Amino acid sequence: MSSSDAKSINNDFTQKDILSLSQFDRTSLETLFDKTTSIKGEKDLRKLLQILEGRVVTLLFYEPSSRTRGSFDAAVQRLGGRTLIINVEASSVAKGETLEDTIKTFENYSDAIVIRHSELGAAAKAAKVSNIPIFNAGDGIGEHPTQALLDMFTIFEKKKSLSGLVGLVAGDLKHGRTVHSLLKGLSLFENNVIYLLSPDQLRLDPELKSQLEEKGLKLFEIESVTDIPKDTDFWYWTRVQKERFSSEVEYKKVNNKFVVNNELLSLYAGPKTIIMHPLPRVGEIATEVDKDPRAVYLTDQMKNGMYVRMALLSLILSPV
């Protein structure tokens, strides 16, 4: 079962898996963002604590994570639920237990499972055997749908629309699952133009690029920072993913070829360009940029991760 086989949301989130941006249409995204806005603006924290009262969500991470695991953990707890955090290295996985058996084990203890895995399609494989909702928190070089949802919500919050945007996506576009999901999401809206900046070895997969263009997303590959247009609504920078390389030498050839610093911002970013990054960063955004009011990766973008995941959990496990 591939992520594209996942059931479409069709504006009914109840007990659905979240495996791919391909499950969403504009209506379901609007419903999710309305719910996110409502939760983010709720002043009565006790009301939020009732939403997942008595629920348990398993966090099963085969790969390292700070923000995704932390924000899912916080999201569950802020909705009154509990989390079961599994240390994979100290579990029966270390003894050779299959993914399917691990999923069948923890579905007995919880109401949903959040999984991150190095294998492309692992989340879909988990969903195939699971009787409870599966959240894809990243499957190899595949997708990271909840990251894209928070990215899109952040853009929507800042720009008041997800149509008619001009954006720049830079870095590791070949392995970047956050990029893959974000572009799929933006392809659902009209008149979006995205410039793709990456080393030749890390360009977006041609097949995916073709699929996105067929949906109406206008994509232009550029080779240098001097090709960055000055009228962009957002920059979405990503790291070169060292863990996807088999050779340290090959990694070093492309790492930090494009770096955001104050000089680059002054030359090419507009006064209303927002600077985004899914994090972690490993040198591709200089720390001097953190103080720029256009930089949202350590503030709005990160916090929205918790709120979007709260909204998803609420809609899927406790619809109202």
PASE-739271 format. One record per residue (C-alpha): residue number from 1; x negated, z negated, y negated. Coordinates in steps of 0.1 Angstrom, whole numbers. Layout:
BEGIN
num NUM | xx X | zz Z | yy Y
...
***
This chain:
BEGIN
num 1 | xx 0 | zz 0 | yy 0
num 2 | xx -15 | zz 11 | yy -33
num 3 | xx -7 | zz -5 | yy -67
num 4 | xx 13 | zz 26 | yy -75
num 5 | xx 36 | zz 17 | yy -45
num 6 | xx 45 | zz -16 | yy -62
num 7 | xx 82 | zz -20 | yy -71
num 8 | xx 91 | zz -11 | yy -106
num 9 | xx 103 | zz -39 | yy -128
num 10 | xx 133 | zz -20 | yy -141
num 11 | xx 139 | zz -49 | yy -164
num 12 | xx 145 | zz -73 | yy -135
num 13 | xx 115 | zz -95 | yy -131
num 14 | xx 130 | zz -119 | yy -105
num 15 | xx 106 | zz -125 | yy -77
num 16 | xx 86 | zz -93 | yy -84
num 17 | xx 49 | zz -89 | yy -77
num 18 | xx 28 | zz -79 | yy -107
num 19 | xx 2 | zz -55 | yy -93
num 20 | xx -1 | zz -26 | yy -117
num 21 | xx 9 | zz -14 | yy -152
num 22 | xx 26 | zz 14 | yy -134
num 23 | xx 55 | zz -10 | yy -126
num 24 | xx 64 | zz -13 | yy -163
num 25 | xx 84 | zz 9 | yy -186
num 26 | xx 91 | zz 5 | yy -223
num 27 | xx 122 | zz -16 | yy -217
num 28 | xx 105 | zz -41 | yy -194
num 29 | xx 76 | zz -44 | yy -218
num 30 | xx 99 | zz -51 | yy -247
num 31 | xx 117 | zz -77 | yy -226
num 32 | xx 84 | zz -94 | yy -217
num 33 | xx 71 | zz -93 | yy -253
num 34 | xx 104 | zz -108 | yy -266
num 35 | xx 100 | zz -136 | yy -240
num 36 | xx 64 | zz -141 | yy -250
num 37 | xx 74 | zz -143 | yy -287
num 38 | xx 101 | zz -168 | yy -279
num 39 | xx 78 | zz -190 | yy -258
num 40 | xx 50 | zz -188 | yy -284
num 41 | xx 74 | zz -199 | yy -311
num 42 | xx 91 | zz -227 | yy -292
num 43 | xx 85 | zz -260 | yy -309
num 44 | xx 102 | zz -282 | yy -283
num 45 | xx 74 | zz -285 | yy -257
num 46 | xx 97 | zz -306 | yy -234
num 47 | xx 120 | zz -276 | yy -231
num 48 | xx 91 | zz -255 | yy -218
num 49 | xx 82 | zz -282 | yy -193
num 50 | xx 115 | zz -277 | yy -175
num 51 | xx 110 | zz -240 | yy -167
num 52 | xx 87 | zz -244 | yy -137
num 53 | xx 95 | zz -280 | yy -129
num 54 | xx 88 | zz -285 | yy -92
num 55 | xx 71 | zz -252 | yy -87
num 56 | xx 35 | zz -247 | yy -73
num 57 | xx 13 | zz -217 | yy -80
num 58 | xx -18 | zz -210 | yy -59
num 59 | xx -49 | zz -197 | yy -78
num 60 | xx -69 | zz -177 | yy -53
num 61 | xx -100 | zz -163 | yy -69
num 62 | xx -126 | zz -145 | yy -48
num 63 | xx -145 | zz -135 | yy -79
num 64 | xx -156 | zz -157 | yy -109
num 65 | xx -132 | zz -161 | yy -138
num 66 | xx -129 | zz -182 | yy -169
num 67 | xx -101 | zz -170 | yy -191
num 68 | xx -78 | zz -155 | yy -165
num 69 | xx -79 | zz -185 | yy -141
num 70 | xx -79 | zz -210 | yy -170
num 71 | xx -50 | zz -193 | yy -188
num 72 | xx -29 | zz -190 | yy -156
num 73 | xx -36 | zz -227 | yy -149
num 74 | xx -26 | zz -237 | yy -184
num 75 | xx 4 | zz -214 | yy -183
num 76 | xx 18 | zz -230 | yy -152
num 77 | xx 12 | zz -265 | yy -164
num 78 | xx 27 | zz -259 | yy -198
num 79 | xx 58 | zz -247 | yy -181
num 80 | xx 60 | zz -280 | yy -160
num 81 | xx 46 | zz -266 | yy -128
num 82 | xx 15 | zz -275 | yy -107
num 83 | xx -14 | zz -254 | yy -96
num 84 | xx -32 | zz -253 | yy -63
num 85 | xx -67 | zz -241 | yy -70
num 86 | xx -86 | zz -227 | yy -40
num 87 | xx -124 | zz -228 | yy -38
num 88 | xx -128 | zz -197 | yy -17
num 89 | xx -164 | zz -206 | yy -7
num 90 | xx -152 | zz -239 | yy 7
num 91 | xx -122 | zz -224 | yy 25
num 92 | xx -118 | zz -207 | yy 58
num 93 | xx -126 | zz -174 | yy 41
num 94 | xx -162 | zz -185 | yy 45
num 95 | xx -156 | zz -186 | yy 82
num 96 | xx -143 | zz -150 | yy 82
num 97 | xx -106 | zz -155 | yy 77
num 98 | xx -88 | zz -123 | yy 68
num 99 | xx -71 | zz -118 | yy 34
num 100 | xx -38 | zz -115 | yy 52
num 101 | xx -41 | zz -148 | yy 70
num 102 | xx -52 | zz -166 | yy 38
num 103 | xx -21 | zz -152 | yy 20
num 104 | xx 2 | zz -162 | yy 48
num 105 | xx -13 | zz -197 | yy 47
num 106 | xx -8 | zz -204 | yy 10
num 107 | xx 26 | zz -188 | yy 8
num 108 | xx 37 | zz -219 | yy 28
num 109 | xx 25 | zz -242 | yy 1
num 110 | xx 34 | zz -224 | yy -31
num 111 | xx 60 | zz -203 | yy -50
num 112 | xx 35 | zz -176 | yy -61
num 113 | xx -1 | zz -166 | yy -56
num 114 | xx -25 | zz -154 | yy -83
num 115 | xx -53 | zz -134 | yy -67
num 116 | xx -86 | zz -119 | yy -80
num 117 | xx -106 | zz -99 | yy -55
num 118 | xx -136 | zz -76 | yy -55
num 119 | xx -118 | zz -51 | yy -33
num 120 | xx -98 | zz -22 | yy -48
num 121 | xx -62 | zz -26 | yy -36
num 122 | xx -66 | zz -62 | yy -24
num 123 | xx -36 | zz -75 | yy -44
num 124 | xx -14 | zz -48 | yy -30
num 125 | xx -26 | zz -57 | yy 5
num 126 | xx -17 | zz -93 | yy -2
num 127 | xx 17 | zz -84 | yy -15
num 128 | xx 24 | zz -64 | yy 16
num 129 | xx 23 | zz -95 | yy 38
num 130 | xx 35 | zz -121 | yy 13
num 131 | xx 71 | zz -134 | yy 10
num 132 | xx 64 | zz -149 | yy -25
num 133 | xx 53 | zz -131 | yy -57
num 134 | xx 17 | zz -119 | yy -60
num 135 | xx 0 | zz -116 | yy -94
num 136 | xx -30 | zz -92 | yy -95
num 137 | xx -57 | zz -110 | yy -116
num 138 | xx -81 | zz -81 | yy -110
num 139 | xx -88 | zz -60 | yy -79
num 140 | xx -123 | zz -45 | yy -79
num 141 | xx -125 | zz -15 | yy -102
num 142 | xx -87 | zz -11 | yy -99
num 143 | xx -65 | zz -28 | yy -124
num 144 | xx -60 | zz -61 | yy -143
num 145 | xx -24 | zz -58 | yy -154
num 146 | xx -19 | zz -92 | yy -170
num 147 | xx -50 | zz -86 | yy -192
num 148 | xx -35 | zz -53 | yy -203
num 149 | xx -2 | zz -70 | yy -211
num 150 | xx -18 | zz -96 | yy -233
num 151 | xx -39 | zz -69 | yy -250
num 152 | xx -8 | zz -48 | yy -257
num 153 | xx 11 | zz -78 | yy -270
num 154 | xx -18 | zz -86 | yy -293
num 155 | xx -19 | zz -51 | yy -306
num 156 | xx 19 | zz -51 | yy -310
num 157 | xx 18 | zz -85 | yy -328
num 158 | xx -8 | zz -72 | yy -353
num 159 | xx 4 | zz -36 | yy -357
num 160 | xx 42 | zz -41 | yy -352
num 161 | xx 43 | zz -11 | yy -329
num 162 | xx 27 | zz 4 | yy -298
num 163 | xx 34 | zz 40 | yy -309
num 164 | xx 14 | zz 62 | yy -332
num 165 | xx -18 | zz 42 | yy -327
num 166 | xx -54 | zz 54 | yy -331
num 167 | xx -77 | zz 34 | yy -310
num 168 | xx -113 | zz 32 | yy -297
num 169 | xx -121 | zz 21 | yy -262
num 170 | xx -158 | zz 16 | yy -255
num 171 | xx -182 | zz 5 | yy -228
num 172 | xx -178 | zz 7 | yy -190
num 173 | xx -147 | zz 29 | yy -186
num 174 | xx -155 | zz 38 | yy -150
num 175 | xx -154 | zz 3 | yy -136
num 176 | xx -134 | zz -14 | yy -163
num 177 | xx -101 | zz -24 | yy -147
num 178 | xx -89 | zz -39 | yy -180
num 179 | xx -94 | zz -4 | yy -196
num 180 | xx -75 | zz 13 | yy -167
num 181 | xx -45 | zz -10 | yy -171
num 182 | xx -45 | zz -9 | yy -209
num 183 | xx -45 | zz 29 | yy -210
num 184 | xx -17 | zz 31 | yy -185
num 185 | xx 3 | zz 8 | yy -207
num 186 | xx -4 | zz 28 | yy -239
num 187 | xx 6 | zz 60 | yy -221
num 188 | xx 42 | zz 47 | yy -221
num 189 | xx 44 | zz 50 | yy -258
num 190 | xx 44 | zz 82 | yy -279
num 191 | xx 18 | zz 97 | yy -303
num 192 | xx -11 | zz 74 | yy -292
num 193 | xx -46 | zz 88 | yy -297
num 194 | xx -76 | zz 70 | yy -279
num 195 | xx -112 | zz 78 | yy -284
num 196 | xx -134 | zz 70 | yy -253
num 197 | xx -170 | zz 60 | yy -260
num 198 | xx -192 | zz 53 | yy -230
num 199 | xx -225 | zz 64 | yy -214
num 200 | xx -221 | zz 96 | yy -194
num 201 | xx -225 | zz 76 | yy -161
num 202 | xx -196 | zz 53 | yy -171
num 203 | xx -170 | zz 77 | yy -183
num 204 | xx -133 | zz 73 | yy -173
num 205 | xx -125 | zz 88 | yy -139
num 206 | xx -114 | zz 124 | yy -145
num 207 | xx -84 | zz 121 | yy -122
num 208 | xx -71 | zz 90 | yy -141
num 209 | xx -79 | zz 107 | yy -174
num 210 | xx -58 | zz 137 | yy -163
num 211 | xx -29 | zz 115 | yy -152
num 212 | xx -28 | zz 97 | yy -185
num 213 | xx -30 | zz 130 | yy -205
num 214 | xx 0 | zz 143 | yy -185
num 215 | xx 20 | zz 113 | yy -196
num 216 | xx 12 | zz 122 | yy -233
num 217 | xx -17 | zz 100 | yy -241
num 218 | xx -42 | zz 119 | yy -262
num 219 | xx -78 | zz 111 | yy -250
num 220 | xx -110 | zz 122 | yy -267
num 221 | xx -144 | zz 115 | yy -252
num 222 | xx -172 | zz 109 | yy -277
num 223 | xx -209 | zz 103 | yy -271
num 224 | xx -221 | zz 84 | yy -302
num 225 | xx -210 | zz 57 | yy -326
num 226 | xx -213 | zz 83 | yy -353
num 227 | xx -183 | zz 100 | yy -337
num 228 | xx -160 | zz 70 | yy -342
num 229 | xx -132 | zz 79 | yy -366
num 230 | xx -127 | zz 56 | yy -395
num 231 | xx -89 | zz 53 | yy -393
num 232 | xx -86 | zz 34 | yy -360
num 233 | xx -61 | zz 6 | yy -355
num 234 | xx -82 | zz -12 | yy -329
num 235 | xx -115 | zz -13 | yy -312
num 236 | xx -115 | zz -24 | yy -276
num 237 | xx -150 | zz -30 | yy -265
num 238 | xx -160 | zz -39 | yy -229
num 239 | xx -191 | zz -50 | yy -211
num 240 | xx -211 | zz -29 | yy -186
num 241 | xx -202 | zz -45 | yy -153
num 242 | xx -235 | zz -54 | yy -137
num 243 | xx -218 | zz -65 | yy -104
num 244 | xx -206 | zz -29 | yy -98
num 245 | xx -241 | zz -15 | yy -97
num 246 | xx -262 | zz -14 | yy -66
num 247 | xx -294 | zz -10 | yy -86
num 248 | xx -307 | zz -32 | yy -114
num 249 | xx -326 | zz -2 | yy -128
num 250 | xx -295 | zz 19 | yy -131
num 251 | xx -277 | zz -10 | yy -148
num 252 | xx -304 | zz -15 | yy -174
num 253 | xx -303 | zz 22 | yy -183
num 254 | xx -267 | zz 19 | yy -196
num 255 | xx -263 | zz -17 | yy -206
num 256 | xx -257 | zz -24 | yy -243
num 257 | xx -261 | zz 13 | yy -252
num 258 | xx -233 | zz 7 | yy -278
num 259 | xx -233 | zz -26 | yy -296
num 260 | xx -209 | zz -39 | yy -323
num 261 | xx -225 | zz -57 | yy -352
num 262 | xx -218 | zz -61 | yy -389
num 263 | xx -235 | zz -29 | yy -398
num 264 | xx -214 | zz -9 | yy -374
num 265 | xx -183 | zz -25 | yy -387
num 266 | xx -192 | zz -17 | yy -423
num 267 | xx -198 | zz 19 | yy -415
num 268 | xx -169 | zz 27 | yy -392
num 269 | xx -142 | zz 0 | yy -390
num 270 | xx -113 | zz 1 | yy -414
num 271 | xx -100 | zz -29 | yy -433
num 272 | xx -72 | zz -34 | yy -408
num 273 | xx -90 | zz -24 | yy -376
num 274 | xx -88 | zz -53 | yy -351
num 275 | xx -118 | zz -59 | yy -329
num 276 | xx -109 | zz -67 | yy -293
num 277 | xx -128 | zz -76 | yy -261
num 278 | xx -114 | zz -88 | yy -227
num 279 | xx -145 | zz -110 | yy -223
num 280 | xx -170 | zz -121 | yy -211
num 281 | xx -194 | zz -103 | yy -234
num 282 | xx -231 | zz -99 | yy -225
num 283 | xx -245 | zz -87 | yy -258
num 284 | xx -222 | zz -57 | yy -266
num 285 | xx -207 | zz -77 | yy -295
num 286 | xx -231 | zz -96 | yy -317
num 287 | xx -221 | zz -132 | yy -324
num 288 | xx -223 | zz -124 | yy -362
num 289 | xx -190 | zz -104 | yy -357
num 290 | xx -171 | zz -136 | yy -346
num 291 | xx -166 | zz -147 | yy -382
num 292 | xx -151 | zz -114 | yy -392
num 293 | xx -113 | zz -118 | yy -398
num 294 | xx -107 | zz -86 | yy -379
num 295 | xx -122 | zz -100 | yy -347
num 296 | xx -94 | zz -114 | yy -324
num 297 | xx -112 | zz -117 | yy -291
num 298 | xx -119 | zz -154 | yy -294
num 299 | xx -86 | zz -163 | yy -311
num 300 | xx -53 | zz -144 | yy -309
num 301 | xx -62 | zz -122 | yy -280
num 302 | xx -74 | zz -151 | yy -258
num 303 | xx -45 | zz -174 | yy -267
num 304 | xx -20 | zz -147 | yy -261
num 305 | xx -33 | zz -145 | yy -225
num 306 | xx -17 | zz -179 | yy -219
num 307 | xx 16 | zz -171 | yy -236
num 308 | xx 20 | zz -137 | yy -219
num 309 | xx 14 | zz -153 | yy -185
num 310 | xx 38 | zz -181 | yy -194
num 311 | xx 64 | zz -154 | yy -201
num 312 | xx 57 | zz -136 | yy -169
num 313 | xx 59 | zz -168 | yy -148
num 314 | xx 91 | zz -177 | yy -165
num 315 | xx 108 | zz -144 | yy -159
num 316 | xx 96 | zz -141 | yy -123
num 317 | xx 100 | zz -176 | yy -110
num 318 | xx 127 | zz -191 | yy -132
num 319 | xx 147 | zz -163 | yy -149
num 320 | xx 171 | zz -174 | yy -177
***
